[in-house]
Amino acid sequence: MNPRNAALTTAVIVTGILATFVILDGTVMGTLLGRVTLPNSGNIKAMGVGVYWDSDCSDVVTSIDWGTVEPGSTNSVTVYVKNEGNAAETLSSETENWSPPGTSTYMSLTWDYGGQIIDVGGVVQVTLSLSVSETIDGITNFGFDIVITGSD
């Protein structure tokens, strides 16, 4: 083969190989570099309640002192429960951690909450009533936790 033809053939082969790399590189790089950014935002539903002594919700209830209760009596306190979450909610309540153990056999807590939906920032007045059985015996002091929960 003539050296000039050999050089031309080599040049064509090298150009073909380089063109293939450029085409492949462009395709691969185009795939790797092609991107779309999709911003996201939203809200997470958060349930929350606060319990206050006043309807303006400025005096937080941190504990309730029932004082001295008598067998067969019912003692009541009024509090205000505020929806501090970001969605409408209804309330539920329960008691736990009764001390001494067995106290809940002789005492019970109820409230006059009617089950209405409370809008965000809404406040509802509730009366908590602690009833003591006439047959309570051997308990001279007590304690328990009231748990108020908001749910949708």
N, CA, C and O atoms as a GROMACS GRO file, in nm:
protein
  608
    1MET      N    1   0.083  -0.115   0.000
    1MET     CA    2   0.000   0.000   0.000
    1MET      C    3   0.089   0.123   0.000
    1MET      O    4   0.192   0.129   0.067
    2ASN      N    5   0.047   0.215  -0.073
    2ASN     CA    6   0.114   0.344  -0.090
    2ASN      C    7   0.111   0.417   0.045
    2ASN      O    8   0.008   0.416   0.112
    3PRO      N    9   0.223   0.480   0.086
    3PRO     CA   10   0.226   0.548   0.216
    3PRO      C   11   0.121   0.658   0.225
    3PRO      O   12   0.067   0.684   0.332
    4ARG      N   13   0.093   0.722   0.112
    4ARG     CA   14  -0.006   0.829   0.115
    4ARG      C   15  -0.144   0.769   0.141
    4ARG      O   16  -0.221   0.825   0.219
    5ASN      N   17  -0.176   0.658   0.077
    5ASN     CA   18  -0.305   0.592   0.098
    5ASN      C   19  -0.313   0.535   0.240
    5ASN      O   20  -0.419   0.536   0.303
    6ALA      N   21  -0.201   0.485   0.289
    6ALA     CA   22  -0.199   0.432   0.425
    6ALA      C   23  -0.226   0.543   0.525
    6ALA      O   24  -0.300   0.522   0.621
    7ALA      N   25  -0.168   0.660   0.503
    7ALA     CA   26  -0.190   0.774   0.593
    7ALA      C   27  -0.334   0.819   0.585
    7ALA      O   28  -0.394   0.853   0.686
    8LEU      N   29  -0.389   0.820   0.464
    8LEU     CA   30  -0.527   0.862   0.445
    8LEU      C   31  -0.621   0.761   0.511
    8LEU      O   32  -0.718   0.801   0.577
    9THR      N   33  -0.594   0.633   0.495
    9THR     CA   34  -0.676   0.529   0.557
    9THR      C   35  -0.668   0.540   0.709
    9THR      O   36  -0.770   0.530   0.777
   10THR      N   37  -0.550   0.561   0.761
   10THR     CA   38  -0.533   0.578   0.906
   10THR      C   39  -0.609   0.700   0.955
   10THR      O   40  -0.673   0.696   1.060
   11ALA      N   41  -0.601   0.809   0.878
   11ALA     CA   42  -0.672   0.933   0.916
   11ALA      C   43  -0.823   0.911   0.918
   11ALA      O   44  -0.891   0.960   1.007
   12VAL      N   45  -0.874   0.838   0.821
   12VAL     CA   46  -1.018   0.810   0.815
   12VAL      C   47  -1.059   0.723   0.934
   12VAL      O   48  -1.162   0.746   0.997
   13ILE      N   49  -0.979   0.624   0.963
   13ILE     CA   50  -1.010   0.534   1.076
   13ILE      C   51  -1.007   0.612   1.207
   13ILE      O   52  -1.098   0.599   1.289
   14VAL      N   53  -0.903   0.694   1.227
   14VAL     CA   54  -0.890   0.773   1.351
   14VAL      C   55  -1.006   0.871   1.361
   14VAL      O   56  -1.064   0.887   1.468
   15THR      N   57  -1.041   0.937   1.249
   15THR     CA   58  -1.153   1.032   1.250
   15THR      C   59  -1.283   0.960   1.284
   15THR      O   60  -1.366   1.012   1.359
   16GLY      N   61  -1.302   0.841   1.228
   16GLY     CA   62  -1.422   0.762   1.259
   16GLY      C   63  -1.429   0.724   1.406
   16GLY      O   64  -1.534   0.732   1.469
   17ILE      N   65  -1.316   0.684   1.458
   17ILE     CA   66  -1.311   0.647   1.601
   17ILE      C   67  -1.338   0.770   1.686
   17ILE      O   68  -1.417   0.763   1.781
   18LEU      N   69  -1.276   0.883   1.655
   18LEU     CA   70  -1.298   1.007   1.731
   18LEU      C   71  -1.443   1.052   1.720
   18LEU      O   72  -1.502   1.095   1.819
   19ALA      N   73  -1.501   1.042   1.602
   19ALA     CA   74  -1.641   1.079   1.583
   19ALA      C   75  -1.732   0.991   1.668
   19ALA      O   76  -1.829   1.038   1.727
   20THR      N   77  -1.698   0.862   1.673
   20THR     CA   78  -1.776   0.770   1.755
   20THR      C   79  -1.768   0.809   1.902
   20THR      O   80  -1.869   0.809   1.971
   21PHE      N   81  -1.647   0.842   1.951
   21PHE     CA   82  -1.630   0.887   2.090
   21PHE      C   83  -1.708   1.014   2.116
   21PHE      O   84  -1.771   1.029   2.221
   22VAL      N   85  -1.704   1.106   2.022
   22VAL     CA   86  -1.777   1.233   2.040
   22VAL      C   87  -1.926   1.205   2.046
   22VAL      O   88  -1.996   1.260   2.130
   23ILE      N   89  -1.975   1.121   1.956
   23ILE     CA   90  -2.118   1.088   1.955
   23ILE      C   91  -2.156   1.016   2.084
   23ILE      O   92  -2.256   1.050   2.149
   24LEU      N   93  -2.077   0.915   2.121
   24LEU     CA   94  -2.106   0.842   2.245
   24LEU      C   95  -2.093   0.933   2.366
   24LEU      O   96  -2.176   0.929   2.456
   25ASP      N   97  -1.988   1.015   2.367
   25ASP     CA   98  -1.965   1.106   2.478
   25ASP      C   99  -2.081   1.204   2.490
   25ASP      O  100  -2.129   1.232   2.600
   26GLY      N  101  -2.126   1.254   2.378
   26GLY     CA  102  -2.238   1.347   2.379
   26GLY      C  103  -2.364   1.281   2.430
   26GLY      O  104  -2.441   1.342   2.504
   27THR      N  105  -2.386   1.156   2.390
   27THR     CA  106  -2.505   1.084   2.434
   27THR      C  107  -2.496   1.053   2.582
   27THR      O  108  -2.591   1.076   2.656
   28VAL      N  109  -2.384   1.000   2.625
   28VAL     CA  110  -2.366   0.968   2.766
   28VAL      C  111  -2.370   1.094   2.850
   28VAL      O  112  -2.440   1.099   2.951
   29MET      N  113  -2.297   1.195   2.810
   29MET     CA  114  -2.293   1.319   2.886
   29MET      C  115  -2.430   1.386   2.886
   29MET      O  116  -2.473   1.442   2.987
   30GLY      N  117  -2.498   1.380   2.773
   30GLY     CA  118  -2.632   1.438   2.767
   30GLY      C  119  -2.724   1.371   2.866
   30GLY      O  120  -2.807   1.437   2.930
   31THR      N  121  -2.712   1.242   2.880
   31THR     CA  122  -2.794   1.167   2.974
   31THR      C  123  -2.754   1.200   3.117
   31THR      O  124  -2.840   1.217   3.204
   32LEU      N  125  -2.625   1.210   3.142
   32LEU     CA  126  -2.580   1.237   3.276
   32LEU      C  127  -2.604   1.382   3.317
   32LEU      O  128  -2.630   1.409   3.434
   33LEU      N  129  -2.597   1.472   3.223
   33LEU     CA  130  -2.611   1.613   3.257
   33LEU      C  131  -2.754   1.664   3.242
   33LEU      O  132  -2.787   1.768   3.297
   34GLY      N  133  -2.838   1.593   3.168
   34GLY     CA  134  -2.976   1.637   3.154
   34GLY      C  135  -3.049   1.616   3.285
   34GLY      O  136  -3.057   1.504   3.334
   35ARG      N  137  -3.102   1.723   3.343
   35ARG     CA  138  -3.171   1.708   3.469
   35ARG      C  139  -3.283   1.809   3.481
   35ARG      O  140  -3.283   1.912   3.415
   36VAL      N  141  -3.374   1.778   3.564
   36VAL     CA  142  -3.488   1.864   3.592
   36VAL      C  143  -3.496   1.880   3.743
   36VAL      O  144  -3.486   1.781   3.816
   37THR      N  145  -3.515   2.000   3.790
   37THR     CA  146  -3.531   2.027   3.932
   37THR      C  147  -3.678   2.053   3.959
   37THR      O  148  -3.739   2.141   3.897
   38LEU      N  149  -3.735   1.977   4.050
   38LEU     CA  150  -3.875   1.993   4.085
   38LEU      C  151  -3.885   2.039   4.229
   38LEU      O  152  -3.874   1.956   4.320
   39PRO      N  153  -3.906   2.167   4.254
   39PRO     CA  154  -3.921   2.214   4.393
   39PRO      C  155  -4.044   2.152   4.459
   39PRO      O  156  -4.143   2.122   4.392
   40ASN      N  157  -4.036   2.132   4.588
   40ASN     CA  158  -4.145   2.072   4.665
   40ASN      C  159  -4.177   2.158   4.785
   40ASN      O  160  -4.090   2.224   4.841
   41SER      N  161  -4.303   2.156   4.823
   41SER     CA  162  -4.344   2.221   4.946
   41SER      C  163  -4.474   2.158   4.991
   41SER      O  164  -4.541   2.090   4.914
   42GLY      N  165  -4.510   2.180   5.114
   42GLY     CA  166  -4.634   2.126   5.167
   42GLY      C  167  -4.638   2.144   5.316
   42GLY      O  168  -4.548   2.205   5.375
   43ASN      N  169  -4.740   2.091   5.376
   43ASN     CA  170  -4.757   2.100   5.519
   43ASN      C  171  -4.773   1.960   5.576
   43ASN      O  172  -4.828   1.871   5.510
   44ILE      N  173  -4.726   1.940   5.694
   44ILE     CA  174  -4.745   1.815   5.764
   44ILE      C  175  -4.854   1.838   5.867
   44ILE      O  176  -4.846   1.932   5.947
   45LYS      N  177  -4.955   1.754   5.864
   45LYS     CA  178  -5.064   1.771   5.959
   45LYS      C  179  -5.010   1.750   6.100
   45LYS      O  180  -4.948   1.648   6.129
   46ALA      N  181  -5.034   1.847   6.185
   46ALA     CA  182  -4.987   1.839   6.323
   46ALA      C  183  -5.105   1.861   6.416
   46ALA      O  184  -5.172   1.963   6.411
   47MET      N  185  -5.128   1.765   6.500
   47MET     CA  186  -5.231   1.778   6.601
   47MET      C  187  -5.164   1.832   6.727
   47MET      O  188  -5.051   1.795   6.759
   48GLY      N  189  -5.235   1.917   6.796
   48GLY     CA  190  -5.177   1.970   6.919
   48GLY      C  191  -5.284   2.037   7.002
   48GLY      O  192  -5.376   2.100   6.949
   49VAL      N  193  -5.270   2.024   7.132
   49VAL     CA  194  -5.363   2.091   7.222
   49VAL      C  195  -5.285   2.160   7.333
   49VAL      O  196  -5.176   2.117   7.371
   50GLY      N  197  -5.342   2.266   7.382
   50GLY     CA  198  -5.292   2.334   7.500
   50GLY      C  199  -5.406   2.345   7.599
   50GLY      O  200  -5.522   2.357   7.558
   51VAL      N  201  -5.377   2.341   7.728
   51VAL     CA  202  -5.481   2.351   7.830
   51VAL      C  203  -5.450   2.472   7.917
   51VAL      O  204  -5.337   2.490   7.962
   52TYR      N  205  -5.552   2.556   7.938
   52TYR     CA  206  -5.534   2.685   8.004
   52TYR      C  207  -5.642   2.705   8.110
   52TYR      O  208  -5.749   2.644   8.107
   53TRP      N  209  -5.610   2.793   8.205
   53TRP     CA  210  -5.706   2.828   8.310
   53TRP      C  211  -5.804   2.935   8.263
   53TRP      O  212  -5.911   2.950   8.321
   54ASP      N  213  -5.767   3.011   8.158
   54ASP     CA  214  -5.849   3.124   8.114
   54ASP      C  215  -5.883   3.112   7.965
   54ASP      O  216  -5.812   3.046   7.889
   55SER      N  217  -5.991   3.176   7.926
   55SER     CA  218  -6.038   3.166   7.787
   55SER      C  219  -5.947   3.240   7.690
   55SER      O  220  -5.953   3.215   7.569
   56ASP      N  221  -5.863   3.331   7.739
   56ASP     CA  222  -5.765   3.399   7.653
   56ASP      C  223  -5.642   3.313   7.627
   56ASP      O  224  -5.556   3.348   7.546
   57CYS      N  225  -5.635   3.201   7.695
   57CYS     CA  226  -5.525   3.105   7.680
   57CYS      C  227  -5.389   3.168   7.710
   57CYS      O  228  -5.292   3.152   7.636
   58SER      N  229  -5.385   3.240   7.820
   58SER     CA  230  -5.259   3.301   7.862
   58SER      C  231  -5.201   3.236   7.988
   58SER      O  232  -5.084   3.255   8.019
   59ASP      N  233  -5.283   3.160   8.062
   59ASP     CA  234  -5.239   3.097   8.187
   59ASP      C  235  -5.244   2.945   8.171
   59ASP      O  236  -5.350   2.883   8.184
   60VAL      N  237  -5.128   2.886   8.142
   60VAL     CA  238  -5.118   2.743   8.113
   60VAL      C  239  -5.144   2.660   8.238
   60VAL      O  240  -5.094   2.691   8.346
   61VAL      N  241  -5.222   2.554   8.221
   61VAL     CA  242  -5.242   2.457   8.330
   61VAL      C  243  -5.124   2.361   8.328
   61VAL      O  244  -5.100   2.292   8.229
   62THR      N  245  -5.050   2.357   8.438
   62THR     CA  246  -4.938   2.264   8.448
   62THR      C  247  -4.969   2.149   8.543
   62THR      O  248  -4.909   2.042   8.533
   63SER      N  249  -5.064   2.170   8.633
   63SER     CA  250  -5.111   2.064   8.722
   63SER      C  251  -5.243   2.109   8.784
   63SER      O  252  -5.276   2.228   8.785
   64ILE      N  253  -5.317   2.013   8.833
   64ILE     CA  254  -5.444   2.042   8.899
   64ILE      C  255  -5.434   1.991   9.042
   64ILE      O  256  -5.401   1.874   9.065
   65ASP      N  257  -5.463   2.077   9.136
   65ASP     CA  258  -5.465   2.039   9.277
   65ASP      C  259  -5.611   2.023   9.318
   65ASP      O  260  -5.684   2.122   9.328
   66TRP      N  261  -5.652   1.901   9.342
   66TRP     CA  262  -5.791   1.874   9.379
   66TRP      C  263  -5.817   1.902   9.526
   66TRP      O  264  -5.931   1.896   9.572
   67GLY      N  265  -5.712   1.932   9.600
   67GLY     CA  266  -5.729   1.958   9.743
   67GLY      C  267  -5.772   1.832   9.816
   67GLY      O  268  -5.740   1.721   9.774
   68THR      N  269  -5.846   1.850   9.925
   68THR     CA  270  -5.897   1.737  10.002
   68THR      C  271  -6.034   1.700   9.948
   68THR      O  272  -6.125   1.783   9.942
   69VAL      N  273  -6.048   1.575   9.908
   69VAL     CA  274  -6.176   1.527   9.856
   69VAL      C  275  -6.237   1.432   9.958
   69VAL      O  276  -6.166   1.371  10.038
   70GLU      N  277  -6.366   1.420   9.955
   70GLU     CA  278  -6.436   1.336  10.052
   70GLU      C  279  -6.502   1.217   9.984
   70GLU      O  280  -6.543   1.226   9.868
   71PRO      N  281  -6.514   1.106  10.056
   71PRO     CA  282  -6.586   0.992  10.000
   71PRO      C  283  -6.727   1.033   9.958
   71PRO      O  284  -6.797   1.103  10.031
   72GLY      N  285  -6.769   0.988   9.839
   72GLY     CA  286  -6.902   1.019   9.789
   72GLY      C  287  -6.914   1.156   9.722
   72GLY      O  288  -7.024   1.195   9.682
   73SER      N  289  -6.805   1.228   9.711
   73SER     CA  290  -6.812   1.363   9.655
   73SER      C  291  -6.767   1.368   9.510
   73SER      O  292  -6.706   1.273   9.459
   74THR      N  293  -6.798   1.478   9.444
   74THR     CA  294  -6.749   1.508   9.311
   74THR      C  295  -6.694   1.650   9.313
   74THR      O  296  -6.765   1.743   9.350
   75ASN      N  297  -6.568   1.664   9.275
   75ASN     CA  298  -6.505   1.796   9.268
   75ASN      C  299  -6.482   1.829   9.120
   75ASN      O  300  -6.450   1.741   9.041
   76SER      N  301  -6.498   1.955   9.085
   76SER     CA  302  -6.486   1.994   8.945
   76SER      C  303  -6.395   2.115   8.928
   76SER      O  304  -6.386   2.200   9.016
   77VAL      N  305  -6.328   2.119   8.813
   77VAL     CA  306  -6.251   2.236   8.772
   77VAL      C  307  -6.283   2.265   8.625
   77VAL      O  308  -6.310   2.173   8.547
   78THR      N  309  -6.278   2.392   8.590
   78THR     CA  310  -6.303   2.432   8.452
   78THR      C  311  -6.171   2.474   8.389
   78THR      O  312  -6.095   2.551   8.447
   79VAL      N  313  -6.145   2.422   8.269
   79VAL     CA  314  -6.025   2.458   8.194
   79VAL      C  315  -6.067   2.488   8.050
   79VAL      O  316  -6.181   2.462   8.009
   80TYR      N  317  -5.974   2.543   7.975
   80TYR     CA  318  -5.997   2.576   7.834
   80TYR      C  319  -5.894   2.502   7.750
   80TYR      O  320  -5.774   2.512   7.774
   81VAL      N  321  -5.942   2.427   7.653
   81VAL     CA  322  -5.854   2.349   7.568
   81VAL      C  323  -5.849   2.416   7.431
   81VAL      O  324  -5.952   2.441   7.368
   82LYS      N  325  -5.727   2.445   7.386
   82LYS     CA  326  -5.707   2.515   7.258
   82LYS      C  327  -5.644   2.421   7.156
   82LYS      O  328  -5.553   2.344   7.188
   83ASN      N  329  -5.694   2.427   7.033
   83ASN     CA  330  -5.634   2.352   6.923
   83ASN      C  331  -5.511   2.429   6.878
   83ASN      O  332  -5.522   2.533   6.814
   84GLU      N  333  -5.394   2.378   6.910
   84GLU     CA  334  -5.268   2.442   6.874
   84GLU      C  335  -5.200   2.372   6.756
   84GLU      O  336  -5.084   2.398   6.727
   85GLY      N  337  -5.273   2.283   6.690
   85GLY     CA  338  -5.221   2.215   6.572
   85GLY      C  339  -5.252   2.296   6.447
   85GLY      O  340  -5.287   2.414   6.456
   86ASN      N  341  -5.239   2.234   6.331
   86ASN     CA  342  -5.266   2.304   6.205
   86ASN      C  343  -5.379   2.236   6.127
   86ASN      O  344  -5.390   2.255   6.006
   87ALA      N  345  -5.462   2.158   6.197
   87ALA     CA  346  -5.577   2.094   6.134
   87ALA      C  347  -5.689   2.086   6.237
   87ALA      O  348  -5.664   2.080   6.358
   88ALA      N  349  -5.812   2.085   6.189
   88ALA     CA  350  -5.926   2.070   6.279
   88ALA      C  351  -5.914   1.936   6.351
   88ALA      O  352  -5.864   1.839   6.294
   89GLU      N  353  -5.961   1.931   6.476
   89GLU     CA  354  -5.947   1.808   6.553
   89GLU      C  355  -6.059   1.792   6.653
   89GLU      O  356  -6.130   1.887   6.686
   90THR      N  357  -6.074   1.670   6.699
   90THR     CA  358  -6.163   1.641   6.811
   90THR      C  359  -6.075   1.592   6.926
   90THR      O  360  -5.962   1.549   6.906
   91LEU      N  361  -6.130   1.600   7.045
   91LEU     CA  362  -6.052   1.569   7.165
   91LEU      C  363  -6.093   1.436   7.226
   91LEU      O  364  -6.206   1.390   7.208
   92SER      N  365  -6.002   1.377   7.296
   92SER     CA  366  -6.031   1.262   7.380
   92SER      C  367  -5.948   1.276   7.506
   92SER      O  368  -5.846   1.346   7.507
   93SER      N  369  -5.990   1.210   7.612
   93SER     CA  370  -5.913   1.217   7.736
   93SER      C  371  -5.908   1.080   7.801
   93SER      O  372  -5.995   0.996   7.781
   94GLU      N  373  -5.804   1.061   7.877
   94GLU     CA  374  -5.789   0.939   7.955
   94GLU      C  375  -5.704   0.972   8.077
   94GLU      O  376  -5.640   1.077   8.083
   95THR      N  377  -5.704   0.882   8.172
   95THR     CA  378  -5.620   0.898   8.290
   95THR      C  379  -5.521   0.783   8.295
   95THR      O  380  -5.547   0.674   8.246
   96GLU      N  381  -5.406   0.810   8.355
   96GLU     CA  382  -5.304   0.706   8.370
   96GLU      C  383  -5.217   0.738   8.490
   96GLU      O  384  -5.226   0.846   8.548
   97ASN      N  385  -5.133   0.644   8.525
   97ASN     CA  386  -5.035   0.659   8.634
   97ASN      C  387  -5.101   0.690   8.769
   97ASN      O  388  -5.053   0.776   8.843
   98TRP      N  389  -5.209   0.622   8.800
   98TRP     CA  390  -5.276   0.642   8.928
   98TRP      C  391  -5.184   0.596   9.042
   98TRP      O  392  -5.119   0.492   9.035
   99SER      N  393  -5.181   0.678   9.145
   99SER     CA  394  -5.099   0.647   9.262
   99SER      C  395  -5.181   0.678   9.387
   99SER      O  396  -5.243   0.784   9.395
  100PRO      N  397  -5.182   0.590   9.481
  100PRO     CA  398  -5.123   0.456   9.480
  100PRO      C  399  -5.199   0.364   9.386
  100PRO      O  400  -5.312   0.394   9.347
  101PRO      N  401  -5.138   0.252   9.348
  101PRO     CA  402  -5.207   0.157   9.261
  101PRO      C  403  -5.343   0.118   9.319
  101PRO      O  404  -5.357   0.100   9.440
  102GLY      N  405  -5.441   0.105   9.233
  102GLY     CA  406  -5.575   0.068   9.278
  102GLY      C  407  -5.665   0.187   9.305
  102GLY      O  408  -5.785   0.170   9.326
  103THR      N  409  -5.610   0.308   9.304
  103THR     CA  410  -5.690   0.427   9.331
  103THR      C  411  -5.802   0.444   9.229
  103THR      O  412  -5.911   0.489   9.263
  104SER      N  413  -5.774   0.409   9.104
  104SER     CA  414  -5.876   0.427   9.000
  104SER      C  415  -5.998   0.338   9.022
  104SER      O  416  -6.100   0.357   8.956
  105THR      N  417  -5.990   0.242   9.112
  105THR     CA  418  -6.106   0.161   9.148
  105THR      C  419  -6.207   0.246   9.224
  105THR      O  420  -6.327   0.220   9.218
  106TYR      N  421  -6.159   0.347   9.295
  106TYR     CA  422  -6.244   0.429   9.380
  106TYR      C  423  -6.266   0.572   9.327
  106TYR      O  424  -6.350   0.645   9.379
  107MET      N  425  -6.191   0.609   9.225
  107MET     CA  426  -6.202   0.746   9.173
  107MET      C  427  -6.212   0.741   9.022
  107MET      O  428  -6.156   0.652   8.958
  108SER      N  429  -6.284   0.836   8.966
  108SER     CA  430  -6.294   0.844   8.820
  108SER      C  431  -6.302   0.989   8.777
  108SER      O  432  -6.350   1.076   8.850
  109LEU      N  433  -6.253   1.013   8.657
  109LEU     CA  434  -6.255   1.148   8.600
  109LEU      C  435  -6.343   1.148   8.476
  109LEU      O  436  -6.330   1.062   8.390
  110THR      N  437  -6.432   1.244   8.468
  110THR     CA  438  -6.514   1.264   8.348
  110THR      C  439  -6.501   1.409   8.307
  110THR      O  440  -6.447   1.492   8.380
  111TRP      N  441  -6.552   1.438   8.187
  111TRP     CA  442  -6.557   1.578   8.143
  111TRP      C  443  -6.680   1.599   8.059
  111TRP      O  444  -6.743   1.504   8.014
  112ASP      N  445  -6.715   1.726   8.038
  112ASP     CA  446  -6.838   1.757   7.966
  112ASP      C  447  -6.812   1.796   7.820
  112ASP      O  448  -6.896   1.862   7.758
  113TYR      N  449  -6.700   1.756   7.765
  113TYR     CA  450  -6.670   1.784   7.624
  113TYR      C  451  -6.768   1.705   7.538
  113TYR      O  452  -6.787   1.586   7.557
  114GLY      N  453  -6.829   1.775   7.442
  114GLY     CA  454  -6.934   1.714   7.361
  114GLY      C  455  -6.891   1.648   7.233
  114GLY      O  456  -6.976   1.600   7.158
  115GLY      N  457  -6.762   1.644   7.204
  115GLY     CA  458  -6.715   1.577   7.083
  115GLY      C  459  -6.714   1.664   6.959
  115GLY      O  460  -6.690   1.614   6.850
  116GLN      N  461  -6.739   1.794   6.974
  116GLN     CA  462  -6.741   1.883   6.858
  116GLN      C  463  -6.601   1.900   6.799
  116GLN      O  464  -6.500   1.886   6.868
  117ILE      N  465  -6.599   1.930   6.670
  117ILE     CA  466  -6.473   1.955   6.600
  117ILE      C  467  -6.423   2.094   6.640
  117ILE      O  468  -6.500   2.191   6.643
  118ILE      N  469  -6.296   2.101   6.671
  118ILE     CA  470  -6.235   2.229   6.710
  118ILE      C  471  -6.144   2.275   6.596
  118ILE      O  472  -6.048   2.207   6.562
  119ASP      N  473  -6.175   2.389   6.538
  119ASP     CA  474  -6.094   2.443   6.428
  119ASP      C  475  -5.958   2.486   6.479
  119ASP      O  476  -5.937   2.502   6.599
  120VAL      N  477  -5.865   2.506   6.387
  120VAL     CA  478  -5.730   2.553   6.421
  120VAL      C  479  -5.743   2.684   6.499
  120VAL      O  480  -5.809   2.778   6.454
  121GLY      N  481  -5.679   2.690   6.614
  121GLY     CA  482  -5.684   2.809   6.698
  121GLY      C  483  -5.810   2.819   6.783
  121GLY      O  484  -5.822   2.910   6.865
  122GLY      N  485  -5.903   2.726   6.765
  122GLY     CA  486  -6.028   2.729   6.841
  122GLY      C  487  -6.006   2.687   6.985
  122GLY      O  488  -5.912   2.615   7.018
  123VAL      N  489  -6.096   2.734   7.071
  123VAL     CA  490  -6.088   2.705   7.214
  123VAL      C  491  -6.223   2.652   7.260
  123VAL      O  492  -6.327   2.703   7.220
  124VAL      N  493  -6.221   2.550   7.344
  124VAL     CA  494  -6.343   2.495   7.402
  124VAL      C  495  -6.328   2.490   7.554
  124VAL      O  496  -6.223   2.450   7.606
  125GLN      N  497  -6.433   2.531   7.623
  125GLN     CA  498  -6.434   2.524   7.769
  125GLN      C  499  -6.482   2.386   7.809
  125GLN      O  500  -6.583   2.337   7.758
  126VAL      N  501  -6.410   2.322   7.901
  126VAL     CA  502  -6.452   2.192   7.952
  126VAL      C  503  -6.443   2.190   8.104
  126VAL      O  504  -6.358   2.256   8.164
  127THR      N  505  -6.532   2.115   8.164
  127THR     CA  506  -6.529   2.096   8.308
  127THR      C  507  -6.486   1.953   8.336
  127THR      O  508  -6.548   1.857   8.289
  128LEU      N  509  -6.379   1.939   8.412
  128LEU     CA  510  -6.328   1.809   8.455
  128LEU      C  511  -6.389   1.779   8.591
  128LEU      O  512  -6.385   1.863   8.681
  129SER      N  513  -6.446   1.661   8.606
  129SER     CA  514  -6.510   1.625   8.733
  129SER      C  515  -6.449   1.497   8.788
  129SER      O  516  -6.447   1.394   8.722
  130LEU      N  517  -6.398   1.507   8.910
  130LEU     CA  518  -6.338   1.394   8.978
  130LEU      C  519  -6.437   1.341   9.080
  130LEU      O  520  -6.473   1.410   9.175
  131SER      N  521  -6.480   1.218   9.061
  131SER     CA  522  -6.576   1.154   9.152
  131SER      C  523  -6.504   1.055   9.241
  131SER      O  524  -6.417   0.980   9.196
  132VAL      N  525  -6.541   1.057   9.369
  132VAL     CA  526  -6.480   0.969   9.468
  132VAL      C  527  -6.588   0.876   9.522
  132VAL      O  528  -6.694   0.921   9.567
  133SER      N  529  -6.562   0.747   9.517
  133SER     CA  530  -6.658   0.648   9.565
  133SER      C  531  -6.678   0.661   9.715
  133SER      O  532  -6.587   0.698   9.789
  134GLU      N  533  -6.801   0.630   9.759
  134GLU     CA  534  -6.831   0.630   9.903
  134GLU      C  535  -6.757   0.519   9.975
  134GLU      O  536  -6.737   0.526  10.096
  135THR      N  537  -6.717   0.417   9.901
  135THR     CA  538  -6.653   0.301   9.964
  135THR      C  539  -6.500   0.310   9.963
  135THR      O  540  -6.432   0.211   9.993
  136ILE      N  541  -6.445   0.425   9.928
  136ILE     CA  542  -6.298   0.438   9.926
  136ILE      C  543  -6.244   0.409  10.066
  136ILE      O  544  -6.300   0.454  10.166
  137ASP      N  545  -6.134   0.334  10.071
  137ASP     CA  546  -6.080   0.296  10.200
  137ASP      C  547  -5.930   0.279  10.189
  137ASP      O  548  -5.880   0.222  10.091
  138GLY      N  549  -5.857   0.329  10.286
  138GLY     CA  550  -5.713   0.309  10.294
  138GLY      C  551  -5.631   0.402  10.205
  138GLY      O  552  -5.510   0.385  10.197
  139ILE      N  553  -5.693   0.497  10.140
  139ILE     CA  554  -5.619   0.591  10.055
  139ILE      C  555  -5.630   0.730  10.118
  139ILE      O  556  -5.739   0.783  10.134
  140THR      N  557  -5.514   0.787  10.152
  140THR     CA  558  -5.515   0.918  10.216
  140THR      C  559  -5.463   1.029  10.126
  140THR      O  560  -5.487   1.147  10.153
  141ASN      N  561  -5.394   0.993  10.020
  141ASN     CA  562  -5.353   1.090   9.919
  141ASN      C  563  -5.348   1.018   9.785
  141ASN      O  564  -5.342   0.895   9.779
  142PHE      N  565  -5.348   1.094   9.679
  142PHE     CA  566  -5.356   1.031   9.546
  142PHE      C  567  -5.290   1.122   9.443
  142PHE      O  568  -5.264   1.239   9.468
  143GLY      N  569  -5.264   1.063   9.330
  143GLY     CA  570  -5.214   1.137   9.215
  143GLY      C  571  -5.244   1.060   9.088
  143GLY      O  572  -5.256   0.937   9.091
  144PHE      N  573  -5.255   1.129   8.977
  144PHE     CA  574  -5.274   1.065   8.847
  144PHE      C  575  -5.249   1.168   8.738
  144PHE      O  576  -5.241   1.288   8.766
  145ASP      N  577  -5.236   1.121   8.616
  145ASP     CA  578  -5.214   1.209   8.501
  145ASP      C  579  -5.341   1.210   8.416
  145ASP      O  580  -5.405   1.107   8.396
  146ILE      N  581  -5.376   1.328   8.366
  146ILE     CA  582  -5.483   1.342   8.269
  146ILE      C  583  -5.417   1.364   8.134
  146ILE      O  584  -5.333   1.453   8.119
  147VAL      N  585  -5.455   1.283   8.037
  147VAL     CA  586  -5.398   1.294   7.903
  147VAL      C  587  -5.510   1.339   7.809
  147VAL      O  588  -5.609   1.268   7.790
  148ILE      N  589  -5.495   1.458   7.749
  148ILE     CA  590  -5.592   1.509   7.653
  148ILE      C  591  -5.524   1.505   7.516
  148ILE      O  592  -5.415   1.558   7.498
  149THR      N  593  -5.591   1.441   7.422
  149THR     CA  594  -5.534   1.419   7.289
  149THR      C  595  -5.625   1.477   7.182
  149THR      O  596  -5.748   1.465   7.191
  150GLY      N  597  -5.565   1.540   7.082
  150GLY     CA  598  -5.638   1.587   6.965
  150GLY      C  599  -5.615   1.492   6.849
  150GLY      O  600  -5.503   1.448   6.826
  151SER      N  601  -5.721   1.462   6.775
  151SER     CA  602  -5.708   1.375   6.659
  151SER      C  603  -5.805   1.420   6.551
  151SER      O  604  -5.899   1.495   6.577
  152ASP      N  605  -5.780   1.373   6.428
  152ASP     CA  606  -5.870   1.415   6.320
  152ASP      C  607  -5.982   1.317   6.298
  152ASP      O  608  -6.066   1.338   6.210
   0.00000   0.00000   0.00000
